[in-house]
Amino acid sequence: MTKKKNPTGAGAILALTILGGAILGGMMGQPSIGLLAGTGLGIVVAILLWLKEREK
């Protein structure tokens, strides 16, 4: 019997970091910079999750 892999999705994490960045940036008066920072953080987390899944 082969073991079935269930990959981890990063879409929710990416969406939450983008929204969180926009909200925090808006509170600081720079929503665009917060949006970009949240997007960058989300991409890094998604790539790290993808690399972790490749090792399995």
N, C-alpha and C positions, 0 to 999 in steps of 0.2 A: 504494500500500500504506500503510495507516495504522499508525502506531507504537502498540504496545500498552503501556499504563502498568502497571507492577507496583508497587503501593503498599507502603510500608514499614509493617510492623506494630509496635506498641509494647507489645504484651501481655507479652512476655518481660521487657522493660525495666521495666515497671510492677511485675511480680511480683518481680523481683530487688531493686528499690528498697524494696518493702514488707518483704520478708524481711530484707534488709540492715539496714533501720531497726530492725526488731524485735530482731535479734541485737545490734546496737550498743547499742540502748536497754537491753536485758537485761544487757549487760556493765556498763552504768553504773547499773543498779538501777532504770531507768525504761522497761520494755518498752512500755508503752502510748504514752508520748510518742515513743519511737523508731518505733513502728508508724505513728503519725500523721505524723511527720516524713517517713518513707519514702514514705508514701502521697502526701503533698503534693509531694515531689520527683518521684515517678513521674508524677504528673498534669502537672506543669510540663513534664517531658521529653516526655510524650506529646503535649501541646498544641504544643510547639515542633516536633516531628516532623510533626504534622499541618499546621501552617502552612507548613513547608518543602515538603511534598508539594503543597500547593495552588498554590505558585508555579510548579511545573513544568508 
